[in-house]
Amino acid sequence: MFDTNRGARLANESKSAGPVRDGSDFDRLKQRVELMDERLDNIDSVLTAVAERIMKQPITFNLSCPHCGKNIEIAFVGQPKPT
């Protein structure tokens, strides 16, 4: 005959077969993710401040070509965001 409770039994067995974890592992992981998010926000803020400061003044790179020896000048001119 067919076992009508087989699906429920299998579901209960699979739930109990897994590793037992308490909330402290989850809390630690959550705290580490929050710290990483905060660090990434700080890095973003620093990079944004540096980029805004650099873009206020022109930057010029003078290079010489390693093959032909010709001088190459590359200039970056930025415009700060209007406030």
C-alpha positions in Angstrom: 0.0 0.0 0.0 0.9 3.7 -0.3 2.4 5.5 2.7 0.6 8.8 2.9 2.8 10.2 5.6 6.1 9.4 3.8 6.6 13.1 2.6 6.1 14.5 6.1 8.4 11.9 7.6 11.1 12.7 5.1 10.8 16.4 5.7 11.1 15.9 9.5 14.1 13.7 9.1 15.9 16.1 6.8 15.3 19.0 9.2 16.7 17.1 12.1 19.6 15.6 10.2 21.2 19.1 9.6 23.8 20.6 11.9 22.5 22.3 15.0 23.4 26.0 15.0 22.7 28.5 17.6 22.0 32.2 17.0 25.5 33.3 18.0 27.0 32.1 14.6 24.4 34.1 12.8 24.9 37.1 14.9 28.7 37.0 14.4 28.3 36.7 10.7 25.8 39.6 10.6 28.1 41.8 12.7 31.0 41.0 10.3 28.9 41.8 7.3 27.9 45.1 8.9 31.5 46.0 9.7 32.6 45.2 6.1 29.7 47.4 4.8 30.9 50.2 7.0 34.5 49.9 5.8 33.4 49.9 2.2 31.4 53.1 2.9 34.5 54.7 4.4 36.6 53.7 1.5 34.0 55.1 -0.9 33.9 58.4 1.0 37.7 58.7 1.0 38.0 57.9 -2.8 35.2 60.4 -3.6 36.9 63.1 -1.6 40.3 62.5 -3.3 38.7 62.4 -6.7 36.9 65.7 -6.1 40.0 67.3 -4.9 42.1 66.1 -7.8 39.4 67.2 -10.4 39.6 70.8 -9.2 43.0 71.2 -10.8 44.5 70.0 -14.1 46.8 67.0 -14.1 49.4 66.5 -16.8 51.4 63.4 -17.5 54.6 63.6 -19.6 55.7 60.3 -21.0 58.1 59.2 -23.6 57.3 56.3 -26.0 59.6 53.3 -25.3 59.6 52.4 -29.0 60.2 55.6 -30.8 61.3 58.0 -27.9 58.7 60.6 -28.8 57.4 62.7 -25.9 53.7 62.3 -25.2 51.7 64.7 -23.0 48.4 63.7 -21.5 46.3 66.3 -19.7 43.3 65.7 -17.6 41.1 68.7 -16.9 38.2 68.2 -14.5 35.2 70.3 -13.5 34.0 70.0 -9.9 30.3 69.3 -9.2 28.2 72.4 -8.8 27.1 72.8 -5.2 
